[in-house]
Structures are given as C-alpha cells and as structure tokens.
C-alpha cells in the first residue's frame, strides 16, 4: 500500500486495471532504449543512514548489457480477488520492463500457497533464490509491515536493490509503493460524505469492520474514516471504533455470518465500512436482513459482487487500491533503475469505483479475470 510508480516506462493501448501499472505512470522512461546501461547510480544513502552499494556482479551485468534476474514475492497465490489481480499485474509489469531494460528481464514470481499466507515460508522462498544467485532486483509484497524489514535490509546491504509494494513497510527498500492508510480512510469518508450530499442522505450511525482489524493498514483506514466522518457530522455515532472493530475473517461464509449477527444486534445501524475484501458479504447480509435502503456500505478492492452492489445502490463505492499496479511496479522500477532512470517514487492513489465509473471497472476486471 505505499510506493509510487507513475513516471517511467511505456504506455499500453488498452485501458484496464493492469494499465494502471502503465500509462501514464510509466509513459516516459528517460533511459528507454539507451545502449549503455552502466550509468545508473551505484551508491546511495538509505533511510537508516547506511550506504547502498550495488553488488559488483550486478554492475558487471549492466556494463556488459546482459539480462537481469528479477524476483517478485507476494503473500499468497490463493487469496480470492487479490491473487488473480496480483498475477495479472506481475505479468503486465514484466512485459513492460522488457521495453525499458532491453537486454532483458528474467522474471520469477513466488508466493506461499496457503490462503492466509505464511511469513516464514515467504521469507524462505526469497532467501532460497538469493542464495542461488538468481536475484539482481527484488520486489516484495510483505504480509506485515515489520515481518520483512530484516530480509529487505539484509538484501539491500548485499547490494541487491529492493522495492516493496502493497503494505506499508519499515525497511531500507528504495521505494514502498502503496497506499497511505490514514489518507485512504479519509478519502473513503469524503466519498461517503459526497454521496450523502448528492443523494439527500442524513446518516448518523456508523460501524467499522475488517478481516483483521489489528493490522496497521486496517487501523489507519478505520481511524481516518472515523475522524473525517466525525469532523463533518459532529453528532455521528460509531457503534465501534478502530480498537473494537468487527472482525469478519477473510472466509466468505464466516464474513457473511459475522455481518448477519452484527446487523441483527445493531438495529439502528446505517452504514458499514469494510477495510479489505469483505464488503460484498456485508451487502448480501443487508439484503437478506431486509435492510436494503436502510444500511449502506463502502469497501476496499474490486469484485464483481461489489460492483453489482454499487450499481444496485447498496454499496457507495469500491475503493480500488490498484492491486495490479502494485504487483507490476517492481519489474518496471527495477528496469527503470538499471536503465539509469532513477528510483520511481510512491505515487499510488486510491480510485473510488462508483455508479459513474462502474461499467468501465467491470470491463477492466473481466479482462484481468479472463472473462
């Protein structure tokens, strides 16, 4: 959820969620097509004050115009919604990277199979490839903000560039390309407030929820939402807060059951914020409880069921954190760096999908899912 990537490579013609990885973010790579790749800065001061020095073997590859090895590691290959979009973004990013660093980018993607992820396994997968000499540049989607700090710092200390994506991080990586949770929460709230004004809604009773509300990014999304709503609606009531949020899990059936019980236990409830992938199950629970038109939602990420609920008027917006863009960033960032184009910044922005743009988002998602 944090790093930026909108300045560097080649545009693609079609408009899809994957294209968020490309145009206009990477429309101009100052080094694209150059014949000498030895000009990238090979030393630099990192976040903790230490100095990064590019591994001599990698520098030699650049000087000799040889292909480089790129590794992307992410949390899980079997998380609904998330994993297919991450795979698609990786594929597109790698394709674009070939046009930036033209000697070639040999890409590899690894992830634990468990739908909950496995931090130790993910780190072991990364380390195995590094130990085998198969990594010249690395991108990690860390499962937690602190769990991958050591391997990121150790890899950078070994002279291998590291980028992180999707989750805020505390390491020495060159860029953390993701959303900023407090700002996300504020944007969600402002989206709701704009919708209330446009539709004459006077909502007062709110709730926050998520699959794992203890996560740093979940806390930020909830607190930013609460603070912004309360600032605009002083008499707004939250039946819970970031410290007592409804925990839904990431299991579809369990999430639906959690919302069923929560709605039944809070008869005055008017609005639910979900901070990850569960809003579609809150939407279904609202309909099944006969509360359509009385309770509304907002949630993160994009699914066909969420888009259906947006079009139906139950869900105000699906907040697209651009998973495909996150997954594609690393290859493009590595290729840009090795081409002398510098370090791409964190320029990622949250994209609210509402009734006004849901049709385009649906077409984009169908492309990614192969429908």
Secondary structure in CASP SS format (residue, H / E / C, confidence):
PFRMAT SS
TARGET T0000
AUTHOR 0000-0000-0000
METHOD secondary structure of the structure
MODEL  1
X C 1.00
X C 1.00
X C 1.00
X C 1.00
X C 1.00
X C 1.00
X C 1.00
X C 1.00
X C 1.00
X C 1.00
X C 1.00
X C 1.00
X C 1.00
X C 1.00
X C 1.00
X C 1.00
X C 1.00
X H 1.00
X H 1.00
X H 1.00
X H 1.00
X C 1.00
X C 1.00
X C 1.00
X C 1.00
X C 1.00
X C 1.00
X C 1.00
X C 1.00
X C 1.00
X C 1.00
X C 1.00
X C 1.00
X C 1.00
X C 1.00
X C 1.00
X C 1.00
X C 1.00
X C 1.00
X C 1.00
X C 1.00
X C 1.00
X E 1.00
X E 1.00
X E 1.00
X C 1.00
X C 1.00
X C 1.00
X C 1.00
X C 1.00
X E 1.00
X E 1.00
X E 1.00
X C 1.00
X C 1.00
X H 1.00
X H 1.00
X H 1.00
X H 1.00
X H 1.00
X H 1.00
X H 1.00
X H 1.00
X C 1.00
X C 1.00
X C 1.00
X C 1.00
X E 1.00
X E 1.00
X E 1.00
X E 1.00
X E 1.00
X E 1.00
X E 1.00
X C 1.00
X C 1.00
X C 1.00
X C 1.00
X C 1.00
X C 1.00
X C 1.00
X H 1.00
X H 1.00
X H 1.00
X H 1.00
X H 1.00
X H 1.00
X H 1.00
X H 1.00
X H 1.00
X H 1.00
X H 1.00
X H 1.00
X H 1.00
X H 1.00
X H 1.00
X H 1.00
X H 1.00
X H 1.00
X H 1.00
X C 1.00
X C 1.00
X C 1.00
X C 1.00
X E 1.00
X E 1.00
X E 1.00
X E 1.00
X E 1.00
X E 1.00
X E 1.00
X C 1.00
X C 1.00
X C 1.00
X C 1.00
X C 1.00
X C 1.00
X C 1.00
X H 1.00
X H 1.00
X H 1.00
X H 1.00
X H 1.00
X H 1.00
X H 1.00
X H 1.00
X H 1.00
X H 1.00
X H 1.00
X H 1.00
X H 1.00
X C 1.00
X C 1.00
X C 1.00
X C 1.00
X C 1.00
X E 1.00
X E 1.00
X E 1.00
X E 1.00
X C 1.00
X C 1.00
X C 1.00
X C 1.00
X C 1.00
X C 1.00
X C 1.00
X C 1.00
X H 1.00
X H 1.00
X H 1.00
X H 1.00
X H 1.00
X H 1.00
X H 1.00
X H 1.00
X H 1.00
X C 1.00
X C 1.00
X C 1.00
X E 1.00
X E 1.00
X E 1.00
X E 1.00
X E 1.00
X C 1.00
X C 1.00
X C 1.00
X C 1.00
X C 1.00
X C 1.00
X C 1.00
X C 1.00
X C 1.00
X E 1.00
X E 1.00
X E 1.00
X C 1.00
X C 1.00
X C 1.00
X H 1.00
X H 1.00
X H 1.00
X H 1.00
X H 1.00
X H 1.00
X H 1.00
X H 1.00
X H 1.00
X H 1.00
X H 1.00
X H 1.00
X H 1.00
X H 1.00
X H 1.00
X H 1.00
X H 1.00
X H 1.00
X H 1.00
X C 1.00
X C 1.00
X C 1.00
X C 1.00
X C 1.00
X E 1.00
X E 1.00
X E 1.00
X E 1.00
X E 1.00
X E 1.00
X C 1.00
X C 1.00
X C 1.00
X C 1.00
X C 1.00
X H 1.00
X H 1.00
X H 1.00
X H 1.00
X H 1.00
X H 1.00
X H 1.00
X H 1.00
X H 1.00
X H 1.00
X H 1.00
X H 1.00
X H 1.00
X H 1.00
X H 1.00
X H 1.00
X H 1.00
X C 1.00
X C 1.00
X C 1.00
X C 1.00
X E 1.00
X E 1.00
X C 1.00
X C 1.00
X C 1.00
X C 1.00
X C 1.00
X C 1.00
X C 1.00
X E 1.00
X E 1.00
X C 1.00
X C 1.00
X C 1.00
X C 1.00
X H 1.00
X H 1.00
X H 1.00
X H 1.00
X H 1.00
X H 1.00
X H 1.00
X H 1.00
X H 1.00
X H 1.00
X H 1.00
X H 1.00
X H 1.00
X H 1.00
X C 1.00
X C 1.00
X C 1.00
X C 1.00
X C 1.00
X E 1.00
X E 1.00
X E 1.00
X E 1.00
X C 1.00
X C 1.00
X C 1.00
X C 1.00
X H 1.00
X H 1.00
X H 1.00
X H 1.00
X H 1.00
X H 1.00
X H 1.00
X H 1.00
X H 1.00
X H 1.00
X C 1.00
X C 1.00
X C 1.00
X E 1.00
X C 1.00
X C 1.00
X E 1.00
X E 1.00
X E 1.00
X E 1.00
X E 1.00
X E 1.00
X C 1.00
X C 1.00
X C 1.00
X H 1.00
X H 1.00
X H 1.00
X H 1.00
X H 1.00
X H 1.00
X H 1.00
X H 1.00
X H 1.00
X C 1.00
X C 1.00
X E 1.00
X E 1.00
X E 1.00
X E 1.00
X E 1.00
X E 1.00
X C 1.00
X C 1.00
X H 1.00
X H 1.00
X H 1.00
X H 1.00
X H 1.00
X H 1.00
X H 1.00
X H 1.00
X H 1.00
X H 1.00
X H 1.00
X H 1.00
X H 1.00
X H 1.00
X H 1.00
X H 1.00
X C 1.00
X C 1.00
X C 1.00
X C 1.00
X C 1.00
X C 1.00
X C 1.00
X C 1.00
X C 1.00
X C 1.00
X C 1.00
X C 1.00
X E 1.00
X E 1.00
X E 1.00
X C 1.00
X C 1.00
X C 1.00
X C 1.00
X H 1.00
X H 1.00
X H 1.00
X H 1.00
X H 1.00
X H 1.00
X H 1.00
X H 1.00
X H 1.00
X H 1.00
X H 1.00
X H 1.00
X C 1.00
X C 1.00
END
